[in-house]
Amino acid sequence: MSDYKNPYTALLSKMVVTKEGKRLGFVKDITFETRSGELISVLVKDPTPYTRNLNLESTKQGDLLIPYSSIIAIGDFVIVSEEDLI
């Protein structure tokens, strides 16, 4: 197993898409539990109109919170399971 780790900045500005290829927006930030380091959610900026169909929590600034548990993979894109968002 590789010990390669991606820095936090490698996630910023990546496009967030569903596994079906529907665009949701771009990674703005992440939230995590400070004591344990457990990732809680990904903050998504510039949400697409498709996100209105999803029942996602949002910030006062209009950014969306996608639960970290819904993330399937991180590569060129952040891929999430739409079923875990509904």
PyMOL Python script that loads the backbone (N, CA, C, O; Angstrom):
from pymol import cmd

cmd.read_pdbstr("""\
ATOM      1  N   MET A   1       0.846  -1.191   0.000  1.00  0.00           N
ATOM      2  CA  MET A   1       0.000   0.000   0.000  1.00  0.00           C
ATOM      3  C   MET A   1       0.879   1.237   0.000  1.00  0.00           C
ATOM      4  O   MET A   1       1.869   1.306   0.729  1.00  0.00           O
ATOM      5  N   SER A   2       0.524   2.191  -0.801  1.00  0.00           N
ATOM      6  CA  SER A   2       1.309   3.408  -0.919  1.00  0.00           C
ATOM      7  C   SER A   2       1.064   4.352   0.247  1.00  0.00           C
ATOM      8  O   SER A   2      -0.056   4.460   0.746  1.00  0.00           O
ATOM      9  N   ASP A   3       2.114   5.033   0.678  1.00  0.00           N
ATOM     10  CA  ASP A   3       1.989   6.019   1.744  1.00  0.00           C
ATOM     11  C   ASP A   3       1.790   7.413   1.184  1.00  0.00           C
ATOM     12  O   ASP A   3       1.874   8.396   1.921  1.00  0.00           O
ATOM     13  N   TYR A   4       1.524   7.512  -0.122  1.00  0.00           N
ATOM     14  CA  TYR A   4       1.319   8.804  -0.756  1.00  0.00           C
ATOM     15  C   TYR A   4       0.038   9.447  -0.230  1.00  0.00           C
ATOM     16  O   TYR A   4      -1.015   8.812  -0.186  1.00  0.00           O
ATOM     17  N   LYS A   5       0.143  10.695   0.162  1.00  0.00           N
ATOM     18  CA  LYS A   5      -1.019  11.429   0.667  1.00  0.00           C
ATOM     19  C   LYS A   5      -1.186  12.699  -0.135  1.00  0.00           C
ATOM     20  O   LYS A   5      -0.209  13.371  -0.467  1.00  0.00           O
ATOM     21  N   ASN A   6      -2.433  13.026  -0.447  1.00  0.00           N
ATOM     22  CA  ASN A   6      -2.735  14.268  -1.147  1.00  0.00           C
ATOM     23  C   ASN A   6      -2.864  15.387  -0.124  1.00  0.00           C
ATOM     24  O   ASN A   6      -3.540  15.217   0.891  1.00  0.00           O
ATOM     25  N   PRO A   7      -2.235  16.514  -0.370  1.00  0.00           N
ATOM     26  CA  PRO A   7      -2.426  17.641   0.536  1.00  0.00           C
ATOM     27  C   PRO A   7      -3.832  18.213   0.388  1.00  0.00           C
ATOM     28  O   PRO A   7      -4.492  18.026  -0.634  1.00  0.00           O
ATOM     29  N   TYR A   8      -4.267  18.900   1.409  1.00  0.00           N
ATOM     30  CA  TYR A   8      -5.582  19.524   1.430  1.00  0.00           C
ATOM     31  C   TYR A   8      -5.797  20.398   0.194  1.00  0.00           C
ATOM     32  O   TYR A   8      -6.882  20.392  -0.387  1.00  0.00           O
ATOM     33  N   THR A   9      -4.791  21.134  -0.201  1.00  0.00           N
ATOM     34  CA  THR A   9      -4.930  22.047  -1.336  1.00  0.00           C
ATOM     35  C   THR A   9      -5.180  21.311  -2.651  1.00  0.00           C
ATOM     36  O   THR A   9      -5.673  21.912  -3.606  1.00  0.00           O
ATOM     37  N   ALA A  10      -4.849  20.022  -2.715  1.00  0.00           N
ATOM     38  CA  ALA A  10      -5.092  19.253  -3.937  1.00  0.00           C
ATOM     39  C   ALA A  10      -6.589  19.060  -4.179  1.00  0.00           C
ATOM     40  O   ALA A  10      -7.002  18.816  -5.313  1.00  0.00           O
ATOM     41  N   LEU A  11      -7.406  19.164  -3.131  1.00  0.00           N
ATOM     42  CA  LEU A  11      -8.855  19.010  -3.269  1.00  0.00           C
ATOM     43  C   LEU A  11      -9.540  20.288  -3.720  1.00  0.00           C
ATOM     44  O   LEU A  11     -10.576  20.240  -4.383  1.00  0.00           O
ATOM     45  N   LEU A  12      -8.972  21.422  -3.367  1.00  0.00           N
ATOM     46  CA  LEU A  12      -9.612  22.696  -3.655  1.00  0.00           C
ATOM     47  C   LEU A  12      -9.804  22.902  -5.151  1.00  0.00           C
ATOM     48  O   LEU A  12      -8.906  22.631  -5.949  1.00  0.00           O
ATOM     49  N   SER A  13     -10.962  23.375  -5.511  1.00  0.00           N
ATOM     50  CA  SER A  13     -11.364  23.692  -6.890  1.00  0.00           C
ATOM     51  C   SER A  13     -11.595  22.476  -7.784  1.00  0.00           C
ATOM     52  O   SER A  13     -11.816  22.638  -8.984  1.00  0.00           O
ATOM     53  N   LYS A  14     -11.550  21.258  -7.231  1.00  0.00           N
ATOM     54  CA  LYS A  14     -11.900  20.085  -8.044  1.00  0.00           C
ATOM     55  C   LYS A  14     -13.407  20.089  -8.277  1.00  0.00           C
ATOM     56  O   LYS A  14     -14.182  20.497  -7.411  1.00  0.00           O
ATOM     57  N   MET A  15     -13.804  19.633  -9.449  1.00  0.00           N
ATOM     58  CA  MET A  15     -15.224  19.539  -9.753  1.00  0.00           C
ATOM     59  C   MET A  15     -15.830  18.358  -8.993  1.00  0.00           C
ATOM     60  O   MET A  15     -15.223  17.292  -8.895  1.00  0.00           O
ATOM     61  N   VAL A  16     -17.024  18.564  -8.462  1.00  0.00           N
ATOM     62  CA  VAL A  16     -17.760  17.513  -7.768  1.00  0.00           C
ATOM     63  C   VAL A  16     -18.849  17.023  -8.717  1.00  0.00           C
ATOM     64  O   VAL A  16     -19.657  17.808  -9.212  1.00  0.00           O
ATOM     65  N   VAL A  17     -18.857  15.716  -8.963  1.00  0.00           N
ATOM     66  CA  VAL A  17     -19.834  15.107  -9.865  1.00  0.00           C
ATOM     67  C   VAL A  17     -20.428  13.867  -9.208  1.00  0.00           C
ATOM     68  O   VAL A  17     -19.833  13.274  -8.308  1.00  0.00           O
ATOM     69  N   THR A  18     -21.622  13.489  -9.679  1.00  0.00           N
ATOM     70  CA  THR A  18     -22.203  12.234  -9.218  1.00  0.00           C
ATOM     71  C   THR A  18     -21.577  11.102 -10.029  1.00  0.00           C
ATOM     72  O   THR A  18     -20.930  11.347 -11.047  1.00  0.00           O
ATOM     73  N   LYS A  19     -21.768   9.878  -9.581  1.00  0.00           N
ATOM     74  CA  LYS A  19     -21.200   8.755 -10.331  1.00  0.00           C
ATOM     75  C   LYS A  19     -21.857   8.599 -11.692  1.00  0.00           C
ATOM     76  O   LYS A  19     -21.321   7.913 -12.563  1.00  0.00           O
ATOM     77  N   GLU A  20     -23.026   9.233 -11.887  1.00  0.00           N
ATOM     78  CA  GLU A  20     -23.686   9.237 -13.193  1.00  0.00           C
ATOM     79  C   GLU A  20     -23.166  10.365 -14.081  1.00  0.00           C
ATOM     80  O   GLU A  20     -23.563  10.465 -15.242  1.00  0.00           O
ATOM     81  N   GLY A  21     -22.280  11.222 -13.550  1.00  0.00           N
ATOM     82  CA  GLY A  21     -21.676  12.284 -14.335  1.00  0.00           C
ATOM     83  C   GLY A  21     -22.356  13.639 -14.233  1.00  0.00           C
ATOM     84  O   GLY A  21     -22.005  14.558 -14.973  1.00  0.00           O
ATOM     85  N   LYS A  22     -23.316  13.783 -13.336  1.00  0.00           N
ATOM     86  CA  LYS A  22     -23.994  15.076 -13.176  1.00  0.00           C
ATOM     87  C   LYS A  22     -23.132  16.002 -12.323  1.00  0.00           C
ATOM     88  O   LYS A  22     -22.684  15.628 -11.239  1.00  0.00           O
ATOM     89  N   ARG A  23     -22.909  17.200 -12.821  1.00  0.00           N
ATOM     90  CA  ARG A  23     -22.056  18.166 -12.121  1.00  0.00           C
ATOM     91  C   ARG A  23     -22.813  18.807 -10.964  1.00  0.00           C
ATOM     92  O   ARG A  23     -23.990  19.150 -11.082  1.00  0.00           O
ATOM     93  N   LEU A  24     -22.104  18.963  -9.835  1.00  0.00           N
ATOM     94  CA  LEU A  24     -22.712  19.587  -8.659  1.00  0.00           C
ATOM     95  C   LEU A  24     -22.076  20.924  -8.304  1.00  0.00           C
ATOM     96  O   LEU A  24     -22.745  21.784  -7.731  1.00  0.00           O
ATOM     97  N   GLY A  25     -20.811  21.119  -8.628  1.00  0.00           N
ATOM     98  CA  GLY A  25     -20.105  22.356  -8.290  1.00  0.00           C
ATOM     99  C   GLY A  25     -18.625  22.075  -8.102  1.00  0.00           C
ATOM    100  O   GLY A  25     -18.094  21.096  -8.627  1.00  0.00           O
ATOM    101  N   PHE A  26     -17.958  22.953  -7.340  1.00  0.00           N
ATOM    102  CA  PHE A  26     -16.519  22.834  -7.123  1.00  0.00           C
ATOM    103  C   PHE A  26     -16.192  22.872  -5.632  1.00  0.00           C
ATOM    104  O   PHE A  26     -16.856  23.569  -4.865  1.00  0.00           O
ATOM    105  N   VAL A  27     -15.176  22.127  -5.225  1.00  0.00           N
ATOM    106  CA  VAL A  27     -14.767  22.085  -3.817  1.00  0.00           C
ATOM    107  C   VAL A  27     -14.231  23.449  -3.389  1.00  0.00           C
ATOM    108  O   VAL A  27     -13.311  23.993  -4.000  1.00  0.00           O
ATOM    109  N   LYS A  28     -14.816  23.979  -2.344  1.00  0.00           N
ATOM    110  CA  LYS A  28     -14.375  25.253  -1.784  1.00  0.00           C
ATOM    111  C   LYS A  28     -13.558  25.023  -0.516  1.00  0.00           C
ATOM    112  O   LYS A  28     -12.561  25.704  -0.275  1.00  0.00           O
ATOM    113  N   ASP A  29     -13.995  24.051   0.295  1.00  0.00           N
ATOM    114  CA  ASP A  29     -13.355  23.810   1.581  1.00  0.00           C
ATOM    115  C   ASP A  29     -13.812  22.443   2.084  1.00  0.00           C
ATOM    116  O   ASP A  29     -14.666  21.803   1.470  1.00  0.00           O
ATOM    117  N   ILE A  30     -13.246  22.007   3.188  1.00  0.00           N
ATOM    118  CA  ILE A  30     -13.705  20.793   3.854  1.00  0.00           C
ATOM    119  C   ILE A  30     -13.941  21.110   5.322  1.00  0.00           C
ATOM    120  O   ILE A  30     -13.324  22.021   5.875  1.00  0.00           O
ATOM    121  N   THR A  31     -14.833  20.358   5.948  1.00  0.00           N
ATOM    122  CA  THR A  31     -15.035  20.488   7.389  1.00  0.00           C
ATOM    123  C   THR A  31     -14.645  19.166   8.031  1.00  0.00           C
ATOM    124  O   THR A  31     -14.856  18.090   7.472  1.00  0.00           O
ATOM    125  N   PHE A  32     -14.069  19.281   9.221  1.00  0.00           N
ATOM    126  CA  PHE A  32     -13.641  18.070   9.913  1.00  0.00           C
ATOM    127  C   PHE A  32     -13.715  18.285  11.418  1.00  0.00           C
ATOM    128  O   PHE A  32     -13.733  19.417  11.901  1.00  0.00           O
ATOM    129  N   GLU A  33     -13.758  17.175  12.148  1.00  0.00           N
ATOM    130  CA  GLU A  33     -13.757  17.187  13.607  1.00  0.00           C
ATOM    131  C   GLU A  33     -12.325  17.448  14.056  1.00  0.00           C
ATOM    132  O   GLU A  33     -11.421  16.683  13.720  1.00  0.00           O
ATOM    133  N   THR A  34     -12.112  18.518  14.811  1.00  0.00           N
ATOM    134  CA  THR A  34     -10.749  18.915  15.161  1.00  0.00           C
ATOM    135  C   THR A  34     -10.060  17.930  16.102  1.00  0.00           C
ATOM    136  O   THR A  34      -8.841  17.772  16.036  1.00  0.00           O
ATOM    137  N   ARG A  35     -10.797  17.280  16.957  1.00  0.00           N
ATOM    138  CA  ARG A  35     -10.158  16.351  17.910  1.00  0.00           C
ATOM    139  C   ARG A  35      -9.722  15.046  17.256  1.00  0.00           C
ATOM    140  O   ARG A  35      -8.621  14.554  17.504  1.00  0.00           O
ATOM    141  N   SER A  36     -10.589  14.494  16.426  1.00  0.00           N
ATOM    142  CA  SER A  36     -10.289  13.193  15.824  1.00  0.00           C
ATOM    143  C   SER A  36      -9.699  13.308  14.419  1.00  0.00           C
ATOM    144  O   SER A  36      -9.050  12.379  13.938  1.00  0.00           O
ATOM    145  N   GLY A  37      -9.922  14.443  13.765  1.00  0.00           N
ATOM    146  CA  GLY A  37      -9.471  14.600  12.385  1.00  0.00           C
ATOM    147  C   GLY A  37     -10.422  13.986  11.375  1.00  0.00           C
ATOM    148  O   GLY A  37     -10.134  13.976  10.178  1.00  0.00           O
ATOM    149  N   GLU A  38     -11.558  13.470  11.843  1.00  0.00           N
ATOM    150  CA  GLU A  38     -12.535  12.837  10.956  1.00  0.00           C
ATOM    151  C   GLU A  38     -13.144  13.876  10.016  1.00  0.00           C
ATOM    152  O   GLU A  38     -13.597  14.933  10.454  1.00  0.00           O
ATOM    153  N   LEU A  39     -13.149  13.564   8.723  1.00  0.00           N
ATOM    154  CA  LEU A  39     -13.757  14.456   7.742  1.00  0.00           C
ATOM    155  C   LEU A  39     -15.272  14.364   7.840  1.00  0.00           C
ATOM    156  O   LEU A  39     -15.835  13.272   7.920  1.00  0.00           O
ATOM    157  N   ILE A  40     -15.923  15.523   7.835  1.00  0.00           N
ATOM    158  CA  ILE A  40     -17.369  15.564   7.993  1.00  0.00           C
ATOM    159  C   ILE A  40     -18.057  15.860   6.667  1.00  0.00           C
ATOM    160  O   ILE A  40     -18.965  15.136   6.258  1.00  0.00           O
ATOM    161  N   SER A  41     -17.627  16.919   5.999  1.00  0.00           N
ATOM    162  CA  SER A  41     -18.283  17.278   4.746  1.00  0.00           C
ATOM    163  C   SER A  41     -17.355  18.077   3.847  1.00  0.00           C
ATOM    164  O   SER A  41     -16.310  18.575   4.265  1.00  0.00           O
ATOM    165  N   VAL A  42     -17.783  18.178   2.594  1.00  0.00           N
ATOM    166  CA  VAL A  42     -17.087  18.984   1.600  1.00  0.00           C
ATOM    167  C   VAL A  42     -17.994  20.173   1.293  1.00  0.00           C
ATOM    168  O   VAL A  42     -19.179  20.002   1.007  1.00  0.00           O
ATOM    169  N   LEU A  43     -17.441  21.352   1.352  1.00  0.00           N
ATOM    170  CA  LEU A  43     -18.164  22.576   1.037  1.00  0.00           C
ATOM    171  C   LEU A  43     -18.043  22.834  -0.459  1.00  0.00           C
ATOM    172  O   LEU A  43     -16.937  22.927  -0.991  1.00  0.00           O
ATOM    173  N   VAL A  44     -19.186  22.949  -1.138  1.00  0.00           N
ATOM    174  CA  VAL A  44     -19.205  23.091  -2.597  1.00  0.00           C
ATOM    175  C   VAL A  44     -19.656  24.496  -2.980  1.00  0.00           C
ATOM    176  O   VAL A  44     -20.716  24.958  -2.558  1.00  0.00           O
ATOM    177  N   LYS A  45     -18.835  25.167  -3.785  1.00  0.00           N
ATOM    178  CA  LYS A  45     -19.181  26.503  -4.280  1.00  0.00           C
ATOM    179  C   LYS A  45     -19.729  26.397  -5.698  1.00  0.00           C
ATOM    180  O   LYS A  45     -19.573  25.370  -6.359  1.00  0.00           O
ATOM    181  N   ASP A  46     -20.360  27.444  -6.149  1.00  0.00           N
ATOM    182  CA  ASP A  46     -20.939  27.513  -7.493  1.00  0.00           C
ATOM    183  C   ASP A  46     -21.815  26.301  -7.811  1.00  0.00           C
ATOM    184  O   ASP A  46     -21.600  25.627  -8.818  1.00  0.00           O
ATOM    185  N   PRO A  47     -22.818  26.021  -6.943  1.00  0.00           N
ATOM    186  CA  PRO A  47     -23.662  24.849  -7.214  1.00  0.00           C
ATOM    187  C   PRO A  47     -24.421  24.995  -8.523  1.00  0.00           C
ATOM    188  O   PRO A  47     -24.852  26.089  -8.889  1.00  0.00           O
ATOM    189  N   THR A  48     -24.577  23.890  -9.214  1.00  0.00           N
ATOM    190  CA  THR A  48     -25.300  23.872 -10.483  1.00  0.00           C
ATOM    191  C   THR A  48     -26.809  23.819 -10.212  1.00  0.00           C
ATOM    192  O   THR A  48     -27.221  23.489  -9.099  1.00  0.00           O
ATOM    193  N   PRO A  49     -27.631  24.137 -11.207  1.00  0.00           N
ATOM    194  CA  PRO A  49     -29.091  24.057 -11.022  1.00  0.00           C
ATOM    195  C   PRO A  49     -29.561  22.653 -10.622  1.00  0.00           C
ATOM    196  O   PRO A  49     -30.584  22.518  -9.951  1.00  0.00           O
ATOM    197  N   TYR A  50     -28.838  21.624 -11.018  1.00  0.00           N
ATOM    198  CA  TYR A  50     -29.229  20.252 -10.678  1.00  0.00           C
ATOM    199  C   TYR A  50     -29.276  20.031  -9.169  1.00  0.00           C
ATOM    200  O   TYR A  50     -30.051  19.204  -8.691  1.00  0.00           O
ATOM    201  N   THR A  51     -28.464  20.754  -8.421  1.00  0.00           N
ATOM    202  CA  THR A  51     -28.402  20.540  -6.973  1.00  0.00           C
ATOM    203  C   THR A  51     -29.700  20.920  -6.265  1.00  0.00           C
ATOM    204  O   THR A  51     -29.920  20.506  -5.127  1.00  0.00           O
ATOM    205  N   ARG A  52     -30.562  21.701  -6.919  1.00  0.00           N
ATOM    206  CA  ARG A  52     -31.853  22.051  -6.307  1.00  0.00           C
ATOM    207  C   ARG A  52     -32.717  20.812  -6.100  1.00  0.00           C
ATOM    208  O   ARG A  52     -33.580  20.797  -5.222  1.00  0.00           O
ATOM    209  N   ASN A  53     -32.491  19.770  -6.905  1.00  0.00           N
ATOM    210  CA  ASN A  53     -33.257  18.526  -6.784  1.00  0.00           C
ATOM    211  C   ASN A  53     -32.811  17.687  -5.595  1.00  0.00           C
ATOM    212  O   ASN A  53     -33.496  16.741  -5.205  1.00  0.00           O
ATOM    213  N   LEU A  54     -31.664  18.032  -5.022  1.00  0.00           N
ATOM    214  CA  LEU A  54     -31.108  17.254  -3.925  1.00  0.00           C
ATOM    215  C   LEU A  54     -31.415  17.950  -2.606  1.00  0.00           C
ATOM    216  O   LEU A  54     -31.511  19.177  -2.554  1.00  0.00           O
ATOM    217  N   ASN A  55     -31.564  17.195  -1.572  1.00  0.00           N
ATOM    218  CA  ASN A  55     -31.874  17.747  -0.257  1.00  0.00           C
ATOM    219  C   ASN A  55     -30.570  17.953   0.515  1.00  0.00           C
ATOM    220  O   ASN A  55     -30.261  17.206   1.444  1.00  0.00           O
ATOM    221  N   LEU A  56     -29.807  18.982   0.115  1.00  0.00           N
ATOM    222  CA  LEU A  56     -28.508  19.229   0.735  1.00  0.00           C
ATOM    223  C   LEU A  56     -28.563  20.424   1.667  1.00  0.00           C
ATOM    224  O   LEU A  56     -29.274  21.398   1.418  1.00  0.00           O
ATOM    225  N   GLU A  57     -27.807  20.329   2.735  1.00  0.00           N
ATOM    226  CA  GLU A  57     -27.654  21.452   3.649  1.00  0.00           C
ATOM    227  C   GLU A  57     -26.837  22.532   2.949  1.00  0.00           C
ATOM    228  O   GLU A  57     -25.977  22.225   2.123  1.00  0.00           O
ATOM    229  N   SER A  58     -27.102  23.797   3.276  1.00  0.00           N
ATOM    230  CA  SER A  58     -26.317  24.873   2.668  1.00  0.00           C
ATOM    231  C   SER A  58     -25.916  25.897   3.718  1.00  0.00           C
ATOM    232  O   SER A  58     -26.509  25.976   4.794  1.00  0.00           O
ATOM    233  N   THR A  59     -24.900  26.675   3.385  1.00  0.00           N
ATOM    234  CA  THR A  59     -24.429  27.732   4.274  1.00  0.00           C
ATOM    235  C   THR A  59     -25.186  29.017   3.967  1.00  0.00           C
ATOM    236  O   THR A  59     -25.939  29.088   2.995  1.00  0.00           O
ATOM    237  N   LYS A  60     -24.985  30.015   4.790  1.00  0.00           N
ATOM    238  CA  LYS A  60     -25.618  31.319   4.565  1.00  0.00           C
ATOM    239  C   LYS A  60     -25.151  31.956   3.258  1.00  0.00           C
ATOM    240  O   LYS A  60     -25.869  32.758   2.660  1.00  0.00           O
ATOM    241  N   GLN A  61     -23.949  31.596   2.818  1.00  0.00           N
ATOM    242  CA  GLN A  61     -23.396  32.140   1.582  1.00  0.00           C
ATOM    243  C   GLN A  61     -23.900  31.398   0.339  1.00  0.00           C
ATOM    244  O   GLN A  61     -23.577  31.792  -0.782  1.00  0.00           O
ATOM    245  N   GLY A  62     -24.683  30.336   0.520  1.00  0.00           N
ATOM    246  CA  GLY A  62     -25.212  29.583  -0.615  1.00  0.00           C
ATOM    247  C   GLY A  62     -24.358  28.408  -1.041  1.00  0.00           C
ATOM    248  O   GLY A  62     -24.661  27.745  -2.034  1.00  0.00           O
ATOM    249  N   ASP A  63     -23.289  28.142  -0.296  1.00  0.00           N
ATOM    250  CA  ASP A  63     -22.454  26.972  -0.593  1.00  0.00           C
ATOM    251  C   ASP A  63     -23.147  25.731  -0.032  1.00  0.00           C
ATOM    252  O   ASP A  63     -23.835  25.809   0.986  1.00  0.00           O
ATOM    253  N   LEU A  64     -22.968  24.601  -0.686  1.00  0.00           N
ATOM    254  CA  LEU A  64     -23.602  23.353  -0.256  1.00  0.00           C
ATOM    255  C   LEU A  64     -22.654  22.507   0.567  1.00  0.00           C
ATOM    256  O   LEU A  64     -21.436  22.565   0.393  1.00  0.00           O
ATOM    257  N   LEU A  65     -23.227  21.719   1.469  1.00  0.00           N
ATOM    258  CA  LEU A  65     -22.439  20.778   2.270  1.00  0.00           C
ATOM    259  C   LEU A  65     -22.770  19.368   1.796  1.00  0.00           C
ATOM    260  O   LEU A  65     -23.914  18.923   1.876  1.00  0.00           O
ATOM    261  N   ILE A  66     -21.758  18.683   1.307  1.00  0.00           N
ATOM    262  CA  ILE A  66     -21.922  17.299   0.866  1.00  0.00           C
ATOM    263  C   ILE A  66     -21.255  16.410   1.910  1.00  0.00           C
ATOM    264  O   ILE A  66     -20.064  16.566   2.181  1.00  0.00           O
ATOM    265  N   PRO A  67     -22.006  15.481   2.498  1.00  0.00           N
ATOM    266  CA  PRO A  67     -21.426  14.613   3.517  1.00  0.00           C
ATOM    267  C   PRO A  67     -20.244  13.810   2.966  1.00  0.00           C
ATOM    268  O   PRO A  67     -20.300  13.279   1.857  1.00  0.00           O
ATOM    269  N   TYR A  68     -19.192  13.734   3.752  1.00  0.00           N
ATOM    270  CA  TYR A  68     -18.006  13.007   3.310  1.00  0.00           C
ATOM    271  C   TYR A  68     -18.328  11.532   3.053  1.00  0.00           C
ATOM    272  O   TYR A  68     -17.702  10.892   2.208  1.00  0.00           O
ATOM    273  N   SER A  69     -19.304  11.002   3.785  1.00  0.00           N
ATOM    274  CA  SER A  69     -19.667   9.587   3.624  1.00  0.00           C
ATOM    275  C   SER A  69     -20.222   9.276   2.232  1.00  0.00           C
ATOM    276  O   SER A  69     -20.259   8.113   1.832  1.00  0.00           O
ATOM    277  N   SER A  70     -20.652  10.297   1.493  1.00  0.00           N
ATOM    278  CA  SER A  70     -21.196  10.060   0.151  1.00  0.00           C
ATOM    279  C   SER A  70     -20.116  10.066  -0.929  1.00  0.00           C
ATOM    280  O   SER A  70     -20.407   9.778  -2.090  1.00  0.00           O
ATOM    281  N   ILE A  71     -18.874  10.389  -0.563  1.00  0.00           N
ATOM    282  CA  ILE A  71     -17.790  10.431  -1.545  1.00  0.00           C
ATOM    283  C   ILE A  71     -17.327   9.012  -1.866  1.00  0.00           C
ATOM    284  O   ILE A  71     -17.007   8.226  -0.975  1.00  0.00           O
ATOM    285  N   ILE A  72     -17.300   8.708  -3.161  1.00  0.00           N
ATOM    286  CA  ILE A  72     -16.879   7.391  -3.630  1.00  0.00           C
ATOM    287  C   ILE A  72     -15.397   7.393  -3.981  1.00  0.00           C
ATOM    288  O   ILE A  72     -14.667   6.463  -3.636  1.00  0.00           O
ATOM    289  N   ALA A  73     -14.954   8.450  -4.675  1.00  0.00           N
ATOM    290  CA  ALA A  73     -13.568   8.504  -5.141  1.00  0.00           C
ATOM    291  C   ALA A  73     -13.135   9.956  -5.309  1.00  0.00           C
ATOM    292  O   ALA A  73     -13.944  10.857  -5.532  1.00  0.00           O
ATOM    293  N   ILE A  74     -11.822  10.139  -5.192  1.00  0.00           N
ATOM    294  CA  ILE A  74     -11.223  11.446  -5.442  1.00  0.00           C
ATOM    295  C   ILE A  74     -10.062  11.234  -6.401  1.00  0.00           C
ATOM    296  O   ILE A  74      -9.126  10.488  -6.111  1.00  0.00           O
ATOM    297  N   GLY A  75     -10.136  11.891  -7.533  1.00  0.00           N
ATOM    298  CA  GLY A  75      -9.094  11.819  -8.551  1.00  0.00           C
ATOM    299  C   GLY A  75      -9.074  13.149  -9.264  1.00  0.00           C
ATOM    300  O   GLY A  75      -8.857  14.189  -8.642  1.00  0.00           O
ATOM    301  N   ASP A  76      -9.298  13.127 -10.567  1.00  0.00           N
ATOM    302  CA  ASP A  76      -9.439  14.383 -11.306  1.00  0.00           C
ATOM    303  C   ASP A  76     -10.707  15.105 -10.869  1.00  0.00           C
ATOM    304  O   ASP A  76     -10.780  16.333 -10.930  1.00  0.00           O
ATOM    305  N   PHE A  77     -11.703  14.344 -10.429  1.00  0.00           N
ATOM    306  CA  PHE A  77     -12.968  14.860  -9.915  1.00  0.00           C
ATOM    307  C   PHE A  77     -13.204  14.275  -8.536  1.00  0.00           C
ATOM    308  O   PHE A  77     -12.583  13.282  -8.156  1.00  0.00           O
ATOM    309  N   VAL A  78     -14.114  14.902  -7.782  1.00  0.00           N
ATOM    310  CA  VAL A  78     -14.618  14.300  -6.550  1.00  0.00           C
ATOM    311  C   VAL A  78     -15.940  13.659  -6.937  1.00  0.00           C
ATOM    312  O   VAL A  78     -16.876  14.352  -7.337  1.00  0.00           O
ATOM    313  N   ILE A  79     -16.021  12.347  -6.821  1.00  0.00           N
ATOM    314  CA  ILE A  79     -17.192  11.604  -7.264  1.00  0.00           C
ATOM    315  C   ILE A  79     -18.018  11.206  -6.046  1.00  0.00           C
ATOM    316  O   ILE A  79     -17.501  10.625  -5.091  1.00  0.00           O
ATOM    317  N   VAL A  80     -19.315  11.529  -6.096  1.00  0.00           N
ATOM    318  CA  VAL A  80     -20.191  11.221  -4.971  1.00  0.00           C
ATOM    319  C   VAL A  80     -21.327  10.318  -5.440  1.00  0.00           C
ATOM    320  O   VAL A  80     -21.686  10.291  -6.618  1.00  0.00           O
ATOM    321  N   SER A  81     -21.881   9.580  -4.480  1.00  0.00           N
ATOM    322  CA  SER A  81     -23.035   8.713  -4.745  1.00  0.00           C
ATOM    323  C   SER A  81     -24.292   9.535  -4.505  1.00  0.00           C
ATOM    324  O   SER A  81     -24.559   9.978  -3.388  1.00  0.00           O
ATOM    325  N   GLU A  82     -25.054   9.731  -5.568  1.00  0.00           N
ATOM    326  CA  GLU A  82     -26.294  10.521  -5.450  1.00  0.00           C
ATOM    327  C   GLU A  82     -27.279   9.862  -4.499  1.00  0.00           C
ATOM    328  O   GLU A  82     -28.024  10.553  -3.805  1.00  0.00           O
ATOM    329  N   GLU A  83     -27.294   8.537  -4.458  1.00  0.00           N
ATOM    330  CA  GLU A  83     -28.203   7.824  -3.569  1.00  0.00           C
ATOM    331  C   GLU A  83     -27.949   8.176  -2.104  1.00  0.00           C
ATOM    332  O   GLU A  83     -28.880   8.196  -1.299  1.00  0.00           O
ATOM    333  N   ASP A  84     -26.699   8.452  -1.760  1.00  0.00           N
ATOM    334  CA  ASP A  84     -26.351   8.809  -0.387  1.00  0.00           C
ATOM    335  C   ASP A  84     -26.681  10.258  -0.062  1.00  0.00           C
ATOM    336  O   ASP A  84     -26.640  10.655   1.103  1.00  0.00           O
ATOM    337  N   LEU A  85     -27.008  11.054  -1.081  1.00  0.00           N
ATOM    338  CA  LEU A  85     -27.343  12.455  -0.864  1.00  0.00           C
ATOM    339  C   LEU A  85     -28.829  12.664  -0.647  1.00  0.00           C
ATOM    340  O   LEU A  85     -29.227  13.651  -0.029  1.00  0.00           O
ATOM    341  N   ILE A  86     -29.661  11.751  -1.145  1.00  0.00           N
ATOM    342  CA  ILE A  86     -31.120  11.914  -1.081  1.00  0.00           C
ATOM    343  C   ILE A  86     -31.655  11.384   0.213  1.00  0.00           C
ATOM    344  O   ILE A  86     -32.862  11.435   0.449  1.00  0.00           O
TER     345      ILE A  86
END
""", "prot")
cmd.dss("prot")
cmd.show_as("cartoon", "prot")
cmd.util.cbc("prot")
cmd.orient("prot")
